[in-house]
Amino acid sequence: MNYEYKTIQFTAQLKGGILSTKGASIDSQLLSIINQHIGNGWEYYSMEVVHIYVKTGCLASIFGRKDEVLYQDVLVFRKQS
């Protein structure tokens, strides 16, 4: 079988504060995205972490900023082509 793949960035959002219960839970945010794409004919395939190396610019390095690695969760969907 041949598959077509697509990726969607996922970053959960929560409201801060000790007593805060506002905002959707992480699992409901994730399920919402998955269900949206399943409804459009895509099959949920996996969740991966992409490592992003960010090289500090010239001006920022003068002020002591260092290169950094950021992490981004990516949902992978597929469907038969």
C-alpha positions in Angstrom: 0.0 0.0 0.0 1.1 3.5 -0.7 0.3 6.3 1.8 0.3 10.0 1.8 1.5 11.6 5.0 1.0 15.0 6.7 2.2 16.5 9.9 0.5 18.9 12.3 2.4 20.8 15.0 1.0 20.2 18.5 1.5 22.5 21.4 -0.8 22.1 24.4 -2.0 25.2 26.1 -2.9 25.4 29.8 -3.9 28.4 31.9 -1.5 29.1 34.8 -2.3 29.6 38.4 -2.6 27.3 41.4 -6.4 27.3 41.5 -7.0 27.7 37.7 -9.1 24.9 36.1 -9.9 26.9 33.0 -8.9 25.7 29.6 -9.1 22.3 28.0 -7.0 19.5 29.3 -4.1 18.4 27.2 -5.7 15.1 26.3 -8.9 16.8 25.1 -6.9 19.3 23.0 -5.0 16.3 21.4 -8.2 14.3 20.8 -9.8 17.3 19.2 -7.1 17.6 16.6 -7.0 13.9 16.0 -10.7 13.6 15.6 -10.8 16.6 13.2 -8.3 15.0 10.9 -9.9 11.5 11.2 -13.1 13.1 10.1 -11.4 14.3 7.0 -10.2 10.8 6.0 -6.8 10.8 7.7 -5.6 8.0 10.0 -3.7 9.0 13.1 -0.2 7.4 12.7 2.1 8.6 15.5 3.3 11.5 17.6 6.9 12.5 17.2 9.3 15.0 18.7 11.3 17.2 16.3 14.5 18.7 17.6 15.1 22.2 16.3 18.6 23.6 16.6 18.5 27.5 16.9 21.8 29.2 16.2 22.1 32.5 18.0 22.4 35.6 15.8 25.3 38.0 15.9 23.7 40.7 18.0 22.2 38.2 20.5 25.5 36.4 21.0 27.2 39.7 22.0 24.7 39.9 24.9 25.5 36.4 26.0 22.7 34.4 24.4 23.7 30.8 23.6 22.5 28.5 20.8 19.6 26.3 22.0 17.6 23.3 21.1 13.8 23.5 21.0 11.5 20.6 20.9 8.2 20.5 19.0 5.6 17.7 19.1 4.3 16.7 15.7 1.3 14.6 15.0 1.6 12.3 11.9 -1.4 11.3 9.9 -1.7 9.2 6.8 -4.2 8.0 4.2 -4.0 5.7 1.3 -3.1 7.4 -1.9 
